[in-house]
Amino acid sequence: MVRRRAWLSLGVAAVLALAAGCGGGSEASTCGGGEGKPTTVTVGTLPISNAAPLYLGAKKGFFREEGIEVKPEVAQSGNELITGALSGSYGFIFAGYIPSIVARSKGLPITIVSASDIGAKTASKEWTVLLVKPESKIRGPDDLVGRTIAVNGLRGVGEEFISKNPEVTERFKRAMDRSVDYAQANPGEVRKLIPTFTKIPPEVADKIRLPVWSSKLDREQLQEAAQYTQRYGIIKEAPDVNEMVYE
């Protein structure tokens, strides 16, 4: 199973209000912070440890070095993030690859700007797990056959947004990539930061298995995820993931 998220933004007709603050309902069509001032970018995110690179990068000044001031706004699901982006509330959003693939298959021009977390290479280091109650009869993957499983929905930006704000998009990508790789290399700083933007208490944050972060986007696995999404009837036709990735 591919467990990845990415940084995205949406650019469709309904998102023309992405703006002077790059999200937030302004009627301006491009980002801009004024001469000598950083550009404020509203980022839709989730209250989970996966989002740590955004907060860590902001704290370390990576975004400010690129002339960007990030303003995180917390949602409760990937679908809520996509809806918010379509309404012009966010400049960039964070959610899983599968919701972005589904949205793309429906004609929404979602573009992946930067990768974020990935699945671990070994079971001992895997940080995503499926939990069941002690009395449950589910004890392995075979027990899930025929059952319905709820999944959460990536970080990214959209085609129209990119065309109107190419410099902001490029600067955001550089800062986000740097933040992602810094988070992976500095787990101690991540653990201290997690309780500040989630409801995870410090004593738990010190013990949880952290996500595996990487700024390198594996297009082959992304295409595989799209094909699985089609195979299992979530979408009718898998999109070409190369058209989803920011160049």
Secondary structure, DSSP 8 states (H G I E B T S, - for coil): ----EEEEEE-SGGGTT--TTSSSS-S-SS----TTS-EEEEEEE-SSGGGHHHHHHHHHTHHHHTTEEEEEEE-SSHHHHHHHHHTT--SEEEEEHHHHHHHHHTT--EEEEEE-EE--SSGGG--------TT-S--SGGGGTT---------BEEHHHHHH-HHHHHHHHHHHHHHHHHHHH-HHHHHHHHHHHSS--HHHHTTS---EE-S---HHHHHHHHHHHHHTTS-SS---GGGTB--
